[in-house]
Amino acid sequence: MKNLIKTEFIKLKKANVWTSVAVIPMISILFGSGNYYMNREILQNQWYSLWTQVSLFYGFFFYAIILAITASYSWRMEHKDNNWNRILALPYTYSQLIISKFISISIVSLFIQSIFVVFYYITGKFIFQFQTGFPYEVFLWAGISWIISIAICTMQSFISMKIKYFSIPVGIALFLCFVGIGFYIFNEIGLGENLAYFSPNSLLIVGMSSNKSEILKASEYIKMIVSTILFTIFFTLLSIRSIKKMRKC
Amino acid sequence: MTMIKIEKLIKKYGKQTVVNIDSLQVKEGEIYGFLGPNGAGKSTTMKMILSLVTPTNGRIQIMGREMNDNTRVDLLQQIGSLIEGPSYYSHLTGMDNMKIIQALKDVPKKNIEKAIQIVGLENHMNKKVKNYSLGMKQRLGVAMAISSFPKLLILDEPTNGLDPAGMEEMRELIKTLPKEYGITIMISSHILDEVEKMVTSIGIINKGHMIFEGSLAEFKRNSHPSICFKTSNPQKTFRLLQEKNPEFKEEGILLTDLSDGEIAYCAKKIIDGGLDLYRMEEKTKSLEELFIQLTGKKNL
């Protein structure tokens, strides 16, 4: 299993996916900072205000989209050049193959998240030169949303495994972002209580505390994690089943 | 030991039966040529052996053990394969590709070096695979397949797309594997000539059915020699031997399926007819011709 994950990173080495992995979090920070700068009169809470802005685009769209790109890229390597035949003839169980794929994507996700936090820090500290201390809640938000992102990694990995084209799964990811935003908004305005727990993308928005800067109740975090685990298990099982079905044809 | 044993193997897609093999056996140390025209069911059979495709019915035993979901990981440990062309990551170098295999199969580095040396790619390992020629990609595919020095190697048309020199090289390479490394090989091809020089046994499949299985010598025994008569007057010879279904050939008059007595009779007839008999030559049917006769199809 360790070897499988290791090889996923050899495959991703020299892959052009790293550019998006590095650049997209920076763009999110740039957009958010721009917004913050224009609205400085209203946004007076320094670090927290900046967070509400940078996490907005990132949590709503960008984070999920980079994960979709990474998953698509990761599977495209297998769809191309007849690699399926070799992978399935390797002495590994299907669950090992599937799980190693989404673990590797989740590790990339952690990397993306770290870049995001580092750039948030650099922007606040050196560009806006905030005087207040760095808010440690950021680690909670970034951490919890990374955990939630594992569900998205598994989901996107499943979609990209099924669909051989690169851009269609990314398009689906964008659609799912909108669904996530929809559920999130309904949830917020009280039209559907707990609706956010039914979309990993909504959870990502909630977890990231996008456009907000508050700590939720512990029970809500637990619910988020439970929901993430269920989504992860669901898409893992679906992926394994889909490989088994593929062998029939 | 029997490395591969297939019994009553059936694969259906919808109503269409693509494979229907009563029995197939590959013994240890063999180079088994799995032959048949394109679309005969060779790849599907090989995929079933590797558990890449689930059979509709029947049994596949590898080294005495049934191939199924519970045993596949264990059995695949002992098998190297190359199915439907080489698999590789084109954005990586040859070496990175080999490193991936090394990690996946958990083999020592010296295995990788040996495999690279066997296929003769030592000087191309730092090149990206997308810049490889097809022949090099095929050789890389073989290197990956043999990197664990498996007991069983399954090669699906490994010479496809190679030029004659490349084919010869690949043949030489494959021939050394059983002798030097104790690897049993099953190799498929739709061109008999291509594998004739290296195989020890053959199985011929057509429209999903096995139509011959046995040694190459046995297969050759099926070929009845033809006799070519070269005389001073071919037209007249043709008329004289009309009853034996003669054929006009550039080199003379060709008669097939003759017993010794019939050959003597024909010679006598030519000489009695007042013609000079310059030459009587035995023509063995090439394996290719036999193959076509059996499968009723020219390859391709």
Chai-1 contact restraints between the chains, C-beta under 6 A:
chainA,res_idxA,chainB,res_idxB,connection_type,confidence,min_distance_angstrom,max_distance_angstrom,comment,restraint_id
A,N3,B,A103,contact,1.0,0.0,6.0,A-B,restraint_1
A,K6,B,A103,contact,1.0,0.0,6.0,A-B,restraint_2
A,T7,B,I100,contact,1.0,0.0,6.0,A-B,restraint_3
A,T7,B,A103,contact,1.0,0.0,6.0,A-B,restraint_4
A,T7,B,L104,contact,1.0,0.0,6.0,A-B,restraint_5
A,I10,B,D96,contact,1.0,0.0,6.0,A-B,restraint_6
A,I10,B,K99,contact,1.0,0.0,6.0,A-B,restraint_7
A,I10,B,I100,contact,1.0,0.0,6.0,A-B,restraint_8
A,K11,B,Y89,contact,1.0,0.0,6.0,A-B,restraint_9
A,M77,B,Y89,contact,1.0,0.0,6.0,A-B,restraint_10
A,D81,B,Y88,contact,1.0,0.0,6.0,A-B,restraint_11
A,D81,B,S90,contact,1.0,0.0,6.0,A-B,restraint_12
A,N82,B,E84,contact,1.0,0.0,6.0,A-B,restraint_13
A,N82,B,G85,contact,1.0,0.0,6.0,A-B,restraint_14
A,N82,B,S87,contact,1.0,0.0,6.0,A-B,restraint_15
A,N83,B,S87,contact,1.0,0.0,6.0,A-B,restraint_16
A,N85,B,I83,contact,1.0,0.0,6.0,A-B,restraint_17
A,N85,B,S87,contact,1.0,0.0,6.0,A-B,restraint_18
A,R86,B,S87,contact,1.0,0.0,6.0,A-B,restraint_19
A,L88,B,L52,contact,1.0,0.0,6.0,A-B,restraint_20
A,A89,B,L50,contact,1.0,0.0,6.0,A-B,restraint_21
A,A89,B,S81,contact,1.0,0.0,6.0,A-B,restraint_22
A,L90,B,L104,contact,1.0,0.0,6.0,A-B,restraint_23
A,P91,B,V73,contact,1.0,0.0,6.0,A-B,restraint_24
A,P91,B,L76,contact,1.0,0.0,6.0,A-B,restraint_25
A,P91,B,Q77,contact,1.0,0.0,6.0,A-B,restraint_26
A,T93,B,V73,contact,1.0,0.0,6.0,A-B,restraint_27
A,R247,B,V53,contact,1.0,0.0,6.0,A-B,restraint_28
A,R247,B,T54,contact,1.0,0.0,6.0,A-B,restraint_29
A,K248,B,T54,contact,1.0,0.0,6.0,A-B,restraint_30
